[in-house]
């Protein structure tokens, strides 16, 4: 059920947190040097983990992941592929 004037749901607002972590991945890779590569992969993994936890919550609570969950999942896949292509495996 939408709340407020924006039409976003609490689930959509939850998925903003992993999207913020995923969005920080590339600046950390780019500006961090060698230590940034490790930190970038940690940010990516944290964002991916929170995305999966959000989807698990939606399944258990029988809620719809809606637009926030879909955009977060698509973003995680695209960012993961680009990071892997540009910076190699995390190990």
Order of alpha helices (4+ residues) and beta strands (2+ residues): alpha-alpha
